[in-house]
Each structure stands twice: as structure tokens, then as C-alpha cells.
Amino acid sequence: MDHFQKRHIELLPWPAKSPDLNLIEEVWSMLKRNLKRSYSDVESLEKDVKKAWKSLESTYIKTLYGSMGRRIQAVRDAEGGPTDY
């Protein structure tokens, strides 16, 4: 705590484990939308996952990172509770 106080870093009063701050959740959701409901073999699933991963646009990832300030503020406003993200 001394480290943060000396550097005037404000800590949140709850653990930073909000899924709203976890960008990979958004990425997984996007990947799942690009996959079939079921697969007959692992090779087909692996092929489609790789294809979906490669199809993610860099602008999508940049947009996710760009949303972090709003996400953090939303979590703060909700005092660690659920948000619209």
C-alpha cells in the first residue's frame, strides 16, 4: 500500500476481476459467433478457430483497447457491479 500511496495511485475498493474489464471475453464471443454449433472432429474445429482468429481485424482489437477508459469508468460507477459491457 505504501508503494501506491507514495505515487498517489488511487486503488479501487474492490478486486479488479470484473469480466467487463476482460477484453478477451469480447474476443471469445466474436470468435464463437464465427464458428459452427458442433464439429464432427477436432481437426475441423481447429481449422475454423484458426480461420476465425486470423479474420479478426486489427481495428476491432484497437477499438476494444480504446474502450478501456469507458469500461473502467462504468465499473467504477457501478462500484464493481455489472455494467452494460
C-alpha positions as CSV (number, residue, x, y, z in Angstrom):
1,M,0.0,0.0,0.0
2,D,2.9,2.3,0.7
3,H,4.1,2.0,-2.9
4,F,0.7,3.2,-4.2
5,Q,0.3,5.9,-1.6
6,K,3.7,7.4,-2.3
7,R,2.9,7.6,-6.0
8,H,-0.6,9.0,-5.4
9,I,-2.2,6.0,-7.1
10,E,-5.9,5.6,-6.2
11,L,-6.9,2.0,-5.7
12,L,-10.4,0.7,-6.3
13,P,-12.2,-0.6,-3.1
14,W,-13.0,-3.9,-4.8
15,P,-10.9,-6.5,-6.6
16,A,-10.3,-5.8,-10.3
17,K,-11.8,-9.0,-11.5
18,S,-14.8,-7.6,-13.4
19,P,-15.5,-9.5,-16.6
20,D,-16.3,-6.1,-18.1
21,L,-12.6,-5.3,-17.9
22,N,-11.5,-8.5,-19.5
23,L,-11.2,-7.8,-23.2
24,I,-10.5,-11.5,-24.1
25,E,-14.2,-12.2,-23.2
26,E,-15.2,-9.9,-26.1
27,V,-12.7,-11.7,-28.4
28,W,-14.0,-15.1,-27.4
29,S,-17.6,-14.0,-28.1
30,M,-16.6,-12.8,-31.5
31,L,-14.8,-16.0,-32.3
32,K,-17.7,-18.1,-31.2
33,R,-20.1,-16.2,-33.5
34,N,-17.8,-17.3,-36.4
35,L,-17.9,-21.0,-35.5
36,K,-20.4,-23.7,-36.2
37,R,-22.5,-25.1,-33.3
38,S,-20.8,-28.5,-33.4
39,Y,-18.0,-30.3,-35.2
40,S,-17.5,-33.9,-36.2
41,D,-13.8,-33.9,-35.5
42,V,-11.1,-31.8,-33.7
43,E,-9.2,-31.0,-36.9
44,S,-12.2,-29.2,-38.4
45,L,-12.7,-27.2,-35.2
46,E,-9.1,-26.3,-35.0
47,K,-9.1,-25.2,-38.7
48,D,-12.2,-23.0,-38.1
49,V,-10.8,-21.5,-34.9
50,K,-7.6,-20.5,-36.7
51,K,-9.5,-19.1,-39.6
52,A,-11.8,-17.1,-37.2
53,W,-8.7,-15.8,-35.3
54,K,-7.0,-14.7,-38.4
55,S,-10.1,-12.9,-39.6
56,L,-10.2,-10.6,-36.5
57,E,-9.5,-7.1,-37.8
58,S,-6.8,-5.1,-36.1
59,T,-9.2,-2.2,-35.9
60,Y,-11.5,-4.4,-33.8
61,I,-8.7,-5.1,-31.3
62,K,-7.8,-1.4,-31.3
63,T,-11.5,-0.5,-30.6
64,L,-11.5,-2.9,-27.7
65,Y,-8.4,-1.3,-26.2
66,G,-9.9,2.2,-26.9
67,S,-12.9,1.2,-24.8
68,M,-10.9,0.6,-21.6
69,G,-11.3,4.1,-20.2
70,R,-15.1,3.9,-20.6
71,R,-15.2,0.3,-19.2
72,I,-13.2,1.3,-16.2
73,Q,-15.4,4.3,-15.6
74,A,-18.5,2.1,-16.0
75,V,-17.2,-0.4,-13.4
76,R,-16.3,2.5,-11.0
77,D,-19.8,4.0,-11.5
78,A,-21.3,0.6,-10.7
79,E,-19.0,0.2,-7.7
80,G,-17.7,-3.1,-9.1
81,G,-21.1,-4.4,-10.1
82,P,-22.4,-5.3,-13.5
83,T,-22.3,-2.8,-16.4
84,D,-23.6,-2.6,-19.9
85,Y,-20.3,-4.1,-21.3
